Amino acid sequence: MIDVVRWDPFSNLEELHDRVNRLFQESMGRAVGRREPAAAARGWAPLVDIYEDTDGIVLKVDVAGVKREDIEIEVTGDVLTISGERKMDEQEGREYLRMERPCGLFRRSFNIGAPISQSDIKASLKDGVLEVRLPKAEETKPRKIQVETT
C-alpha cells in the first residue's frame, strides 16, 4: 500500500521566512559583552493591537520592562503618539552571552481616523501591557431614536 502525503507548497516558504528572520535578528542583535548595544541607539517598536468597540478605540501595547514614568502619550489633532524608553538592566561585572530584549527609546504614532473625546482618554499599565482607551465623541456614537405614534 502506498502512503499518500499531502504536500503543502507554502510550508517550505514559511520555513525559509523563519530562517531569514532569524538570520537578520542574529546579525542585527547585540554583541556579546558590550555594555551599550547598537540596538539601543536606533530604538525599537513595541507591538500594538488596536480594536474598536461601541465605546471607542482601544490600543494594547507590549511594553514589558518599561516603567510607567518612562511612558508618554500625546494626542495632536487626529494623531496619537506613544513614546518612552526601556532602560538597560546594568549590573557591574555582568557579561551577557546573548541579549534579545530590545532597550532604548521607542516612538509609535497612529492616525485615529475617528472623532474622539480627547478629555476622556484613559491609559493604564498592567502586566507589561499599556492599554489606551480613546472614547468616541458623543456625536459619533450610535443613537436609538424612539418612534412615536401620532
Residue pairs with C-beta under 8 A, 6 or more apart in sequence:
25 100
28 38
28 39
29 39
29 98
29 99
29 100
30 37
30 38
30 39
30 96
30 98
30 99
30 100
31 37
31 38
32 95
32 96
32 97
32 98
33 95
33 96
34 96
35 88
35 90
36 88
37 88
37 99
37 103
39 102
39 103
39 104
40 88
40 102
40 103
40 104
41 104
42 104
43 104
43 105
43 106
43 107
44 86
44 102
44 103
44 104
44 106
45 106
45 108
46 61
46 62
46 63
46 66
46 82
46 106
46 108
47 61
47 62
48 59
48 60
48 61
48 62
48 108
48 110
49 59
49 60
50 57
50 58
50 59
50 60
50 110
51 57
51 58
52 58
52 114
54 141
54 142
55 133
55 135
55 136
55 141
56 116
56 133
56 134
56 135
56 136
57 112
57 114
57 116
57 133
57 134
57 136
58 131
58 132
58 133
58 134
59 80
59 82
59 110
59 130
59 131
59 132
59 134
60 129
60 130
60 131
61 82
61 108
61 129
61 130
61 131
61 132
62 128
62 129
63 71
63 84
63 86
63 125
63 128
63 129
63 130
64 128
64 129
65 86
65 101
65 103
65 128
66 84
66 85
66 86
66 128
66 130
67 87
68 125
70 84
70 85
70 86
70 87
71 82
71 83
71 84
71 125
71 130
72 81
72 82
72 83
72 84
73 80
73 81
73 82
73 121
73 123
73 132
74 80
74 81
74 83
75 81
75 112
75 116
75 118
75 121
78 111
78 112
78 113
79 109
79 110
79 111
79 112
80 109
80 110
80 112
80 132
80 134
81 107
81 108
81 109
81 110
82 107
82 108
82 109
82 130
82 132
83 105
83 106
83 107
83 108
84 105
84 106
85 103
85 104
85 105
85 106
86 101
86 102
86 103
86 104
86 106
87 103
88 103
88 104
112 134
114 136
114 140
115 136
115 137
115 139
115 140
116 134
116 135
116 136
116 137
117 135
117 136
117 137
117 138
120 135
121 132
121 133
121 134
121 135
122 132
122 133
122 135
123 130
123 131
123 132
123 133
124 130
124 131
125 131
